[in-house]
């Protein structure tokens, strides 16, 4: 049995922000959400988030019935934060996994290995350590040949010889709670910062073992915007390597960004300057980009999108989008449709094999199959107070520069003459002409100023 405690009480002054550090976004999720997600596969019995600075904002940003919040009203160090758990874990006899809310790159496999080692060797505490190229500023961890921790020495207290040791304390711990609970009330703040450090408890609980993380970048914390950007680069490298190894082609990986919530199938091709966000699913054979932005959308097989933006959309197999199209507000595009240059769809549903080739806006519209929308067609969906829908039947065609004033329904096999403004419903199999008759005045010319 394991309980997880996540330290998320700090302000993060170096972020230069009113937003608590742990709520800053990293690849579509907040920093602390990534920490929480890393422990979900461990199935902990409880998840405790220790909050302090702008506690209510952090709670609001982490609305989940599986989380419990513990307040640290005054931030007096990591040891003081864990002391706040004493009344919440009274009588608990399992293990406590302690994570930092600003260390979002830890892999679940690393935590599984830490927990497995802790339980296998029946340690009082097991700490995550890392060998890093430049350990300056980090506390060094000294172990015997069996990885039993002998001492932890802060960087400023290390001798010249001790500084040659590059094994550092990552600040991730697994404790036998019964042992830790006995030590916590006796921690001392005998340091310049007058804070209670959890590392002081480590040396008092009993046998402590170190587990080295395979990739030291996993334990990098975020304290400022530069480190946030570095973490994003690491995350992106992981994600893109994963998809390329799974059969996805990234034409220019350095110019592409992909959230780790995105799902791709083999034989998808992502062109340069393309960005995939949120809960997006892209099926096999799609070619996305260049210069496209896709967010929270589902794309069927063999869809092509060029220089376009799609948010909250559903696009069926074989559809072609762009260049310079904008689909938003839950647009749904049927199979083998063509959405062309400078077309905007908002809250619109198109049946299979329908074409909106260029220079059109369809808002709050439902169109059937094999519809052809002529260049410059507009559905006027807003009357100044409310939005209204336009319904277009199967095989209907609109001429160039048409305006359909909603609410209005066009039946099947309707032809709308170019330049028409349609304000009334049109039955099936009709031609509608809604424009004034052309008037020509021979010999007319504008009078000059002198005359």
C-alpha positions, 0 to 999 in steps of 0.5 A: 500500500502506498500513499502519494504526497505532492509538494505544491505549496511554494510560490515560485518567485523566479517565475515572475508571475501571479500564477502559482508555479505548479499551475504553469502550462507544460505541453498542454497540462499544468506542471503539477498535473504531469506529476499527478499523472505519473503516479496514476498507474501506481494506483496509490490508495490516496493522493495528497497535494500539499498546498500553500501559496494561492491554495484556492487557485491550485485547488481550483486548477486540480479539480479531481475527486481522487485528490486530497488537499493539505494546507501548509499555511506557512512555508517552512521547508520540505520537512515542515510540509510533510509534518502537515500530513501527521493528522491525515495519516494517523494510524497508517502503516504503509509507504509514503511516496514524496514528490515535488510538484515542480518536477514534471518529467519523471517517468512512471517506470522510474517511480515503479523502480523506486517503489519496487526497490523500497519494498523488496529490501524493506528499507526505512527510506529509499531516495532517488538519486542521479549522476549529473554532469554538473552537480554544483549546488546539489547535495551529494549522496554517498553510498556503500557498495550496496547502495546503502546511503552513508551520508548526504552532504550539501554542496557548500559543505563538501570538501574538494574530494567530495565534490568529485562525487556527481551523485546527487539527491533528486528530492524524491523519496519513499518512506516507511510511514511508521518510521518517518512519523516518529521522526517528523515531530523532532526535526530542527530548523538549525540552518540559515533559512530557519527551515525544516528539511526532509533530508534531516529525517532521511538520516534518522529513520533507519536503513536508507537505499539510493536508486539511480535514475537512468536519465538525469533529465527526469529529475530536473525541476522548474523554477523559472521560464528558462527551465520551463522552456528546457523541460518543454524541449525535453518533453517534445524530444521524447514525444517525437522520438516515440512517434517516429519509432512507431512509424510516423514521419516528421519531415522537420522535427525541430519545427513541429510540436506534438502534445503527449496527449495526441494519438497518431497511427503509422504512416501519418506524415507531419509536415514542417511548422505543424502543431498538434494539441490536446486530445487529437487523434490522427488515423493512418495515411494522413498528411498534415501541414505544412503550417497547420494547427490541429487541436482536440480533433479527430481525423479519419484515414487519408485526410490532407490538411495544408496551412489550416487551423482545425479546433474541436473538429471531426474530419472523415476519411479522405477529406482535403482541407486547405490551404488557409481554411479554418474549422472551429466550433465542432465542425464535422466534415464528411468523407471525401469532402473538399474544404478549400482556400479561405473557407471558414466552418463554424459549428457546421456539419457537412455530408460526404463528398460535399465541396466548399472550395473557396472564399466561403463562410458556413456558420451553424449550418447542416449540409447534406451529401454532394453539396457544392458551395460556390465561391463567396457563399455566406450563411448569415447566421446571426440576427444581432441577438441569436444564432440561427441554423441553415439547412442545405439538402443533398446535391444542392448547389449555390452560385457564387456570392450567395447569401443564405439568411438563417433560419432557412432551409434549402431542399434537395437538388436546389440551385441558387443563382449567383448573387442571390440573397435567400431569405425564405425556404426553398423546396426540393428540385428548385431554382431560386433567383433572389436578386434585383433585375439588372438595369443598364442606362446607356450614355450615362456618366458621372457629372463633372465638378465644373458642370 
